[in-house]
Amino acid sequence: MSGEPMVEYRDVYKAFDHPVLAGVQLSIARGETISVVGHSGTGKSVLLKTTIGLIQPDQGDIVVDGDSVARAHRRTLARIRRKVGYVFQNAALFDSMSVFENVAQGLSDEEQRELGDRRLMAEVSSALEHVNLDPAKVLAKLPSELSGGMRKRVGIARAIVGKPEILLYDEPVTGLDPVNGTVVHRLIAQLAEEMGVTSIIVTHDIEGTLPISDRVAMLDHGRVRFVGTADEFRDSDDALVRAFLERDVPDSDMVETQ
């Protein structure tokens, strides 16, 4: 991991019926794994979506590998998105599609045509092998025939099939039991090491994500309240950090903690 920024959030604001992001400042180094935590409704998933222009900020900018997302034209935005794999909450697989078809969705129609059937099958199979799934056993299956942990891994395979430089994870272990949650966290760490990707993990599972994170950023009232290493997060005397770690207050009340 170098000190060169791969993703920068520059004074990012976003409001819907109320302010959600209120001046987020955060720089993420190339090859870094960072977890973004905080109570429900503090803007974590919204911040993630601004990274590739799924949500446009009202003010500020996101810079991905030197390119402005907020000011990007269609061609530039397409180039940015090709560098990014997005792992959606609850995998978000298409129920009527096979595993092969779901993973292939991680490539554009143009990329699929350029590859051709044989190479496309090879790329999809390779992505499945990266997430520790046997292509011969799962390629033809529908999502309903898979366990929750397997569906999550298929979602990750879809995100990596295009060989991205950045992986965005939106609550990657939500709905999984502790054993499968541990498997997914280990997989995130494995992919970061093998692929050298920059990983941004939005999560509530702080205990599971701390061991695989280079840094942790905590959002509160739409701003970065804390950013530092996992050890610094654990040792912080900030009242909100302590409450989050110890779960002394429910998420709905955390916003009031000062």
Buried (B, 14 or more C-beta within 10 A) or exposed (E): EEEEBBBBBBEBBBEEEEBBBBBBEBBBBBBBBBBBBBBEBBBBBBBBBBBBBEBEBBBBBBBBBEBBBBEBEEEBBEBBBBBBBBBBBBBBBEEEBBBBBBBBBBBEEEBBEEBEEEEBBEBBBBBBEBBEBEBEEBBEBBBEEBEBBBBBBBBBBBBBBBBBBBBBBBBBBBBBEEEBBBBBBBBBBBBBEEBEBBBBBBBBBBEBBBEBBBBBBBBBBBBBBBBBEBEEBBEBEBEBBEBBBEEEBEBEEBBEBE
